[in-house]
Amino acid sequence: MVRLLFKSKDLNVLNVDKLTYAANINIHSDISNDNRYSFLKEDISNQTKMVEIFEEFKPDKVFHLAAESHVDNSISDPRIFINSNIFGTFSLLEATRLYMQKNNIDSDDFRFIHVSTDEVFGSLDDEGLFSETTAYDPSSPYSASKASSDHLARAWYRTFDVPTICTNCSNNYGPFQHEEKLIPLVIKKAINSKKIPIYGDGKNIRDWLYVDDHVTALKLISEKGIIGSSYNIGGSCEKTNIELVTKICDILDELYPQNKLSSYRELISFVDDRKGHDKRYAMDVSKINNDLNWYPTENIDTGLRKTVSFYLQHFIK
């Protein structure tokens, strides 16, 4: 998101990040000396500090992407997800409300883009798509915390006129993702000749969205989206987990073959399924297609090849 915003020469960007285990402060090293970029290590749950930040920086847009996001971690320790995803969102919304109120800022001159997930909708069977009006049915502590934050964003719009727009995206992938996530995890396991774990039978289905396409959609929504509304963002690219992993293995066979293996597919190992593992996610993106003329530019083949190439450079020293 920061990199995309920096392409607009007239924007100043303040990046607020708690720098948890999943953060990587070095990814912005090439712009860190630009006077249009500021970084602050802070927890968004610290409302007092957030109020101070708003008064000092005087933003006209907020992209709220901060969250604990790994489902497995939410199962083992839900508390940090409640704090970051629910109380953190409350803190940012209140800081926005107080800032707009104190400075007499009209809602037409401000946007709060709340970034969420398709997981709030629960699980689909073989047919159907999640739309912006699909009823919420979260399955994990992670998705429940994100569902709560979505409701807060909508309530602050309806009650306090905070100009929020909610977005729900499908599974993101691309460069710089923490290696706990499926795609970098598979790549790292494979090139180190370790077993590649796949939950259950590998037939759970996800819609995959390249990260650059996602942030392009977020920027467009901040410029042309309707206040108080919601937008689904997806790659329109459904794959079972086993299909995705075999694609990664095939790309690795081409780009980084190993003599000890005829194919990286030999490393695939099925493990006990995740608790509450949703069967299928799939997004109806007709609203953002029709209203904002947004479409993803990467398909799974082009995006996955870029991603594998990045991690090969990153993991192989």
Phi, psi and omega in degrees: 000316179299315181298320179294315180298328182290344176289341174271109190295341185265008183258141168254136186237127171252121180257112179257122185214136178285341183059061173282188182303331185274355183278158176216095186293341184284348184289347178249019183299331183284345179241001187296337180266359178283131184289354175274353183246131175230145177234139177223123174278111182199153177269125181295343177287346177279088188296322179302316180291322179297320178299318178297318181298315180299317181293326182281316186274329179056065182284159170244354174216143174235125171255108184267091179253356185290127179189152161280132193229357185268117187302316181302319179294327180291333178284322181279332180208084183293337189303315183292335178287321177297316183293310184287312190277328180263300181293327177296318178294316176304316181299315180292319179296319179292320177298321177296313181301312182294321179296314180295320180294313183295323185260008176054048182269128179285145182297337177291342185256014184214150174221137173242106182265110182265118187261121183228198193229157174288345183293343178296338183276352180089221187237143175257153169277205185290336183244161173096166181222152172284127173251175179295343181254007177298137179295144180285141181204060186295148185252333186242163173304324177300305184293328176294322179291323177289323176300318178299317181293325176299315181296322177298315181300318180291321180294322180291333173289311186288324184271317188247001180063027172287124189283075181269150168228128181263139175234143177232119185248161174273186185301121177276151171208162180144189182298154171071006178288143180297146189287359172287339182285158193303309188294307176296330177297314180298315182298314182294316178300315185297309185290345175260013176056038177252158180302138178261108185279136175231127181295139172059229180262002178078009185262004173295140189248135176230151173264127187255133185233120179291138190300323180295323176295322180297309184291330174299318177296318181298317179296318179297318178298321180294337182266324188232357182288157181272126179302137179085357182260179178230151178224129170276138178234119181214163181270357185050046185219083180277131176219141169292158179300322180291324176298316181297314183295320179293327174299315179299316179300319181293321177294319177296322177302325180280315188272333184213064183293149177240136183293332184287345184234141172283332175200148176296344178301335180298340183273351182295130181223127179274133183237170180305140184292154175291144176296134178063030185290113180295142184286313188209138169241137176204134189254135167273110184253020183295329181295310181289331174297309187282319186278325186241359178058039176260134175219145177293145179263340180257136168261176186296330181288313180289317182293320181291323178296317176300319183292314179298317179299319178299312184288331173299318177292325185282318186274332183263111182267000000 
